[in-house]
Amino acid sequence: MTTKHLQASYLPDERPSTGKLLLYALQQVIVMFPATVIVALITGFQVSTTVFASGLATVCFTFITGGKIPMYYGSSFAYLAAIASMIAAEGTADQIALFEATKILPAELISKAQFGIIFSGIISIIAGLLVKWGGRDKVEKILPAQVTGPVAMIIGLTLAGNAMADAAPAVASAGVLASSWVWVVSLATLLSTVLFSRYLKGFLGQLPLLLGAAVGCAVAGLIYLLGGADMNMFRTIPQEALEASVWKLGDGSIFALPAFTLPRVSWAAVAAIMPIAIATIPESTAHIYQLDIYVNNEAKKRGKHYDIASLLDRNLIGDGICDMISGAVGGPAGTNYGENISTMAITKVFSVPVMMVAGILAMVISCFTPFIQVIFGIPQAVIGGLEIYLFGAIAVQGIAILIEKGVSMFDSKNIAIIAVIMTFGLGVNYFFGGNINFFGLNVPAVAGAAVLGIVLNLILTIGDKRAKETVAQ
């Protein structure tokens, strides 16, 4: 007796039918797109190159990890301050003036940043090799659930400001964006996405973010039709991005290759960018544990088990190699994406082939101008509506780690570690603007909180060992 493939979930080694595969992959690209493009816009990297690099790195990550880990590689916010400091140190007055005028970095500065990004990959590779040689149990002593859980929580919560800024871009804009209509679009997107994820069943129930984005765009389109040009919330890609293409078909309105650049030696860039890779290790570790929990929550319903957490070494090595790949073509440094994990947790589609196709779609979109214009043109308020849900889901996944690992919230050690990580991470993000200056080094909120939590855990663990030795005697 044959069974129809109508289950409400897809596990890592399962492949949906072609039509579903493409839609699931497109959904993953859409949820990846906002943060990855925002990193490009803030740092001045080329948008199309950044999207291409994320797709290429994702495809390579799938092969590097043996097709066992459904992850998407995207640009990391942790490197923003490092790249900014590198620009200030290495850029000439004319280059910085050009960047401020066009919001796109001159190719010479991107090339120098690439050199630092490639070297940053070495940190993750070393971490992965240490996990492989030292064993997962050693890593869990350094990064236990009471560290990775709150780190995941602050990753989501420190992005709350970005979500609200995108949901209501009125603060820094004029015209329609200064009115309350942006809230109509962002809330329509948010509420429809939540309702779709809660009440839709079967195939449509696995596309809530794609459908939510469609509703938001439809609402924005209706407002545009009724209000005219002054009520237009759709965006256009900067012309400078097309002009920088390495090759265009005609005027580039249909096909334009991204603006690839080659790395240029810059030890100042290495000094600024390479150390930040340390921040992505706890983040990447938290992600792999989150994924393990959510995948196996579905797998046990079918009598299966996937030991994804044991692949932490491959995940970290893959992250490092992907940094090198992204840096080699002109993309920012990154890590696997919490937004995409949130999407998998919401939709229960954990298929590795879906992530593979998502990477391919991202590369295709980056080369075809109409595609990237459509994705880039999605109103910021729509993106913000999705982010409110997605970033909150990342924080919730941190709570899930604490629950799944049975972390006692009445233990003084656990309370201390979690409290310090949460307060430091959120405090630095919202009071100091995301980074704290420590003897001339700009330490990102998440990185600082993670390192502080790791150190505190090691110190308090010494007390645990002494207590156990006393009891044994």
C-alpha positions in Angstrom: 0.0 0.0 0.0 1.5 3.3 -1.0 1.1 6.5 1.0 0.7 9.9 -0.4 3.3 12.5 0.6 0.8 14.8 2.3 2.5 15.0 5.7 2.5 18.4 7.5 6.3 18.4 7.7 9.5 17.6 5.7 12.5 16.3 7.5 16.1 17.1 6.4 16.5 14.1 4.0 13.0 14.6 2.4 12.4 16.4 -0.9 9.1 18.0 -1.7 7.6 17.9 -5.2 9.1 20.3 -7.6 6.3 22.9 -7.4 6.3 22.9 -3.6 10.1 22.9 -3.5 10.3 26.1 -5.5 7.7 27.9 -3.3 9.3 26.7 -0.1 12.7 27.9 -1.4 11.3 31.3 -2.5 9.9 31.7 1.0 13.4 31.1 2.5 14.9 33.6 0.1 12.3 36.3 1.1 13.0 35.9 4.8 16.7 35.9 4.2 16.6 38.9 2.0 15.8 41.7 4.5 18.7 41.3 6.9 21.2 40.3 4.2 20.3 43.3 2.1 20.2 45.6 5.1 23.8 44.6 6.0 24.8 45.4 2.4 23.1 48.8 2.5 24.6 49.7 5.9 28.2 48.6 5.0 28.0 49.8 1.4 28.6 46.4 -0.2 26.9 45.8 -3.5 23.3 44.4 -3.0 23.3 42.0 -6.0 26.8 40.7 -5.1 25.8 40.2 -1.5 22.7 38.2 -2.5 24.8 36.1 -4.9 27.4 35.5 -2.3 24.8 34.3 0.2 23.3 31.9 -2.3 26.6 30.5 -3.4 27.8 30.1 0.2 24.5 28.3 1.1 24.9 25.8 -1.8 28.6 25.2 -0.8 27.5 24.8 2.8 25.1 22.0 1.8 28.0 20.1 0.1 30.5 20.8 2.9 28.2 19.4 5.5 27.3 16.4 3.5 23.7 17.5 2.9 22.8 16.8 6.5 22.2 20.4 7.9 19.4 22.5 6.5 20.9 26.0 7.0 21.0 29.2 5.0 24.1 31.4 5.1 23.5 35.1 5.2 25.3 38.4 6.1 26.0 38.9 9.8 25.2 42.2 11.7 28.1 41.4 14.1 30.6 42.7 11.5 29.0 46.1 11.0 31.2 48.1 13.5 34.3 46.3 12.3 33.8 47.1 8.7 33.0 50.7 9.6 36.2 51.0 11.6 38.2 49.5 8.7 36.7 52.1 6.3 37.6 54.9 8.6 41.2 53.6 9.0 41.8 52.6 5.3 39.6 54.9 3.3 40.9 58.2 1.8 38.9 61.4 2.2 37.7 61.1 -1.4 36.6 57.4 -1.0 34.7 58.1 2.2 33.0 61.2 0.6 32.0 59.0 -2.4 30.6 56.4 0.0 28.6 59.0 1.9 27.2 60.3 -1.4 26.3 57.0 -3.1 26.0 54.7 -0.1 28.1 52.2 -2.0 31.7 51.5 -1.1 34.4 52.1 -3.7 35.7 48.8 -5.1 39.1 49.4 -3.5 37.7 49.4 0.0 35.5 46.4 -0.7 38.5 44.5 -1.8 40.4 45.3 1.4 37.4 44.3 3.5 37.3 41.0 1.5 40.8 40.2 2.7 39.8 40.6 6.3 36.6 38.6 5.7 38.5 35.7 4.2 40.8 35.6 7.2 37.8 35.7 9.6 36.7 32.3 8.2 39.9 30.8 9.8 38.4 31.4 13.3 35.3 29.3 12.7 37.3 26.6 11.0 39.6 26.4 14.0 36.6 26.2 16.3 35.1 23.4 14.2 38.4 21.4 14.3 38.6 21.9 18.1 35.1 20.5 18.4 36.0 17.6 16.1 39.1 16.7 18.1 37.9 17.6 21.6 34.4 16.2 21.4 31.0 17.8 21.7 30.9 17.2 25.5 33.9 19.6 25.8 32.1 22.2 23.8 28.9 21.8 25.9 31.0 22.5 29.0 32.1 25.8 27.5 28.7 26.5 25.8 26.0 24.9 27.9 22.3 25.6 27.4 22.4 28.3 30.0 24.7 30.2 27.7 23.5 29.3 24.2 19.8 29.8 25.2 20.0 33.4 26.4 22.5 34.2 23.5 19.8 33.0 21.1 17.3 35.2 23.0 19.3 38.3 22.8 20.0 37.7 19.1 16.3 38.0 18.5 15.6 40.7 21.0 18.5 43.0 19.9 17.0 42.9 16.4 13.6 44.1 17.8 14.6 47.7 17.1 15.4 46.8 13.5 12.0 45.1 13.1 10.2 48.2 14.4 12.2 50.6 12.4 11.3 48.6 9.2 7.7 48.2 10.3 7.4 52.0 10.7 10.0 53.7 8.6 8.1 57.0 9.2 10.7 58.1 11.7 13.3 58.9 9.2 11.2 59.6 6.1 8.5 61.9 4.7 5.4 61.6 2.6 3.4 58.5 3.0 6.1 57.0 5.2 5.4 59.8 7.7 1.8 58.8 8.0 0.0 56.0 9.8 -0.5 54.0 6.6 2.8 52.2 7.0 1.3 50.7 10.2 -1.7 49.5 8.2 0.7 47.6 5.8 3.1 46.2 8.5 0.3 45.1 10.8 -1.7 43.6 7.9 1.5 41.6 7.0 2.1 40.6 10.6 -1.5 39.6 11.5 -2.1 37.7 8.2 1.2 35.8 8.6 0.3 34.8 12.2 -3.2 33.8 11.2 -1.9 31.8 8.2 0.7 30.0 10.4 -2.0 29.2 13.0 -5.0 28.2 10.9 -3.9 27.2 7.4 -3.4 23.5 7.0 -1.5 21.3 4.5 0.5 22.8 1.8 -0.7 26.4 2.3 0.0 26.1 6.0 3.7 25.8 5.1 3.8 29.1 3.3 2.6 31.6 5.9 5.5 34.1 5.4 5.2 34.1 1.6 1.4 34.5 1.8 1.8 37.2 4.5 4.2 39.1 2.4 1.8 38.8 -0.5 -1.0 40.3 1.6 1.2 43.1 2.8 2.2 43.9 -0.8 -1.5 43.8 -1.9 -2.4 46.2 0.9 0.4 48.6 -0.1 -0.7 48.3 -3.7 -4.3 49.2 -2.9 -3.1 52.2 -0.9 -1.0 53.3 -3.8 -3.9 52.9 -6.3 -6.2 55.0 -4.1 -3.7 57.6 -2.9 -1.5 58.0 -6.0 2.3 58.6 -6.2 2.4 60.2 -2.7 1.2 56.9 -1.2 3.8 54.7 -3.0 5.6 52.5 -0.5 7.4 50.3 -3.1 11.2 50.8 -3.5 13.6 50.8 -6.4 17.1 49.5 -6.5 19.8 52.3 -6.7 21.0 52.9 -10.2 24.6 52.8 -8.9 24.2 49.1 -8.2 23.5 48.3 -11.8 26.3 50.6 -13.1 28.8 48.6 -11.1 28.0 45.3 -12.7 31.0 43.5 -14.3 28.9 42.7 -17.3 25.4 43.7 -18.6 23.2 42.5 -21.3 22.4 45.7 -23.2 21.6 48.4 -20.6 21.3 45.8 -17.8 17.6 46.1 -17.4 17.1 42.3 -17.9 20.4 40.7 -17.1 23.4 42.1 -15.2 26.1 40.1 -13.4 26.9 41.2 -9.9 29.8 43.5 -9.2 32.5 40.9 -8.3 35.8 42.2 -6.9 39.0 40.5 -5.9 40.5 40.7 -2.4 43.4 43.1 -1.8 45.9 42.6 1.0 45.1 44.7 4.0 46.3 43.7 7.5 44.4 46.5 9.0 41.2 44.9 7.7 42.3 41.5 9.2 42.9 43.2 12.5 39.5 44.9 12.5 37.3 42.1 11.0 38.9 38.7 11.9 38.3 38.9 15.7 34.6 39.4 15.2 34.3 35.9 14.0 34.5 34.8 17.6 31.0 36.4 18.1 29.4 34.1 15.5 30.6 30.9 17.2 28.1 31.0 20.1 25.4 32.2 17.7 26.1 29.4 15.3 26.2 26.9 18.1 22.9 28.1 19.5 21.4 27.8 16.0 22.5 24.1 15.6 21.0 23.2 18.9 17.8 25.1 18.1 17.6 23.2 14.8 18.2 19.8 16.5 15.3 20.5 18.9 12.8 21.5 16.2 13.8 18.8 13.7 13.6 16.0 16.3 10.3 17.3 17.7 8.9 16.5 14.3 11.0 13.4 13.7 9.8 11.6 16.8 6.2 11.7 15.5 7.4 9.4 12.8 9.7 7.3 14.9 12.9 8.9 13.5 15.8 10.8 15.1 18.4 13.1 13.5 21.5 13.8 15.6 22.1 17.3 14.1 23.7 18.6 17.3 26.6 16.1 16.8 27.4 17.9 13.5 28.4 21.1 15.3 32.0 20.7 14.0 30.8 20.5 10.4 28.6 23.5 10.9 31.4 25.6 12.3 33.8 24.5 9.6 31.1 25.1 7.0 30.5 28.6 8.4 34.2 29.4 8.1 34.6 28.2 4.6 31.5 30.1 3.6 33.0 33.3 5.0 35.9 32.7 2.7 33.7 32.0 -0.3 31.6 35.1 0.3 34.7 37.2 0.9 36.3 35.9 -2.3 33.5 37.2 -4.6 32.8 40.5 -2.7 30.1 39.6 -0.2 30.1 40.5 3.6 31.0 38.0 6.3 28.1 36.0 7.7 26.7 33.0 9.5 23.8 30.6 9.3 20.5 32.5 9.7 18.1 32.5 12.6 15.4 33.9 10.4 15.5 30.9 8.2 15.5 28.6 11.2 12.5 30.4 12.5 10.8 29.9 9.2 11.5 26.2 9.3 10.2 26.0 12.9 7.0 27.8 11.9 6.4 25.8 8.7 7.9 22.5 9.7 9.8 22.3 6.4 13.3 21.2 7.4 14.3 19.9 3.9 17.9 20.2 2.9 17.0 20.3 -0.8 14.7 23.3 -0.1 17.7 25.2 1.3 19.9 24.1 -1.6 17.3 25.4 -4.1 16.9 28.6 -2.1 20.7 29.2 -2.5 20.4 28.7 -6.3 17.4 31.0 -6.5 19.3 33.7 -4.7 22.1 33.5 -7.2 19.6 33.6 -10.1 17.7 36.5 -8.6 21.0 38.5 -8.2 21.7 38.2 -11.9 18.3 39.0 -13.4 17.6 42.7 -12.8 13.7 42.3 -12.8 13.9 39.6 -10.1 16.1 41.6 -7.8 14.0 44.7 -8.4 10.9 42.8 -7.4 12.4 41.4 -4.2 14.1 44.7 -3.4 10.9 46.6 -4.2 8.9 44.9 -1.4 7.8 47.7 0.9 9.9 48.1 4.0 6.8 48.0 6.1 6.0 44.5 4.7 9.5 43.4 5.6 9.1 44.9 9.1 5.8 43.0 9.6 7.6 39.7 8.9 10.6 40.7 11.1 8.4 41.3 14.1 7.3 37.7 13.9 10.7 36.2 12.8 12.9 38.0 15.3 10.6 37.2 18.1 10.6 33.6 17.1 14.4 33.6 17.3 14.1 34.7 21.0 11.5 32.1 21.6 13.9 29.4 20.3 16.3 30.5 23.0 13.7 29.7 25.6 13.0 26.4 23.9 16.7 25.5 24.4 16.5 26.2 28.1 13.3 24.1 28.4 14.6 21.2 26.2 17.9 20.9 28.1 16.1 21.1 31.5 17.9 24.2 32.7 16.7 24.9 36.3 15.6 28.5 36.7 15.9 28.1 40.5 19.6 27.4 40.5 21.7 30.4 41.5 24.4 29.6 39.0 22.0 29.5 36.1 20.1 32.6 37.2 23.4 34.5 37.4 24.6 33.4 33.9 21.3 34.0 32.2 20.7 37.4 34.0 24.2 38.7 33.1 24.0 37.7 29.4 20.5 39.1 29.0 21.2 42.4 30.7 24.6 43.0 29.2 23.5 42.1 25.6 20.3 44.1 25.7 21.9 47.0 27.6 24.8 47.4 25.2 22.5 47.2 22.2 20.0 49.8 23.3 22.1 52.1 25.5 25.4 52.1 23.7 24.0 51.6 20.2 25.1 48.0 19.7 28.8 48.2 20.5 30.8 49.0 23.6 34.3 50.4 23.5 36.7 48.2 25.5 40.3 49.5 25.4 39.8 50.7 21.8 38.1 47.5 20.6 34.5 47.8 19.5 32.8 44.8 21.1 29.3 44.0 19.6 26.5 43.4 22.1 25.9 39.7 21.2 29.7 38.9 21.2 30.3 40.7 24.5 27.4 39.0 26.2 28.4 35.6 24.9 32.0 36.0 26.0 30.9 37.3 29.4 28.5 34.4 29.8 31.2 31.8 28.9 33.7 33.3 31.3 31.1 33.5 34.1 30.0 29.9 33.5 33.6 28.7 33.7 34.2 30.6 36.9 31.0 29.3 38.6 31.7 25.8 37.3 34.9 25.8 39.4 32.7 26.2 42.5 30.5 23.3 41.3 33.6 21.0 41.1 34.8 22.0 44.5 31.3 21.3 46.0 31.2 17.9 44.3 34.7 17.0 45.7 33.6 18.0 49.2 30.5 15.8 49.0 32.6 12.9 47.7 35.0 13.2 50.7 
